[in-house]
């Protein structure tokens, strides 16, 4: 399993808001010993830009992302400002 540090959990459909666990199909369901660290980092990086809505950790955030992208982006900014403090 891959996690964000509990003090740095970002606002994202693929990140569980209490634990920081990252939900991505390639990590959770298609895991293979052939996945390299660099490929896992690349998967996470890509998902941060374009959430994987096939497997979400937070349905409310996923719905907000799909229906109210402006609101979602504001919430992302708020969380990032809070993390930086």
C-alpha angles and dihedrals in degrees: 000000000000122000142181114230108268091241091053105043109151128215103254138131091238096050121082105229098217103041102023091232113159115228112205124150093228091053102037103035110011097044114154132176085234092069107105125212090250091053091050090050090049091050091051092045092051092047092052088060096038114021119225100237092182090079116024131179095200119035094190093056090045091052090048090050091052099040106027109026093166092056090046092052091050091052091049090052092049092051093047091051090050092050092051093056 
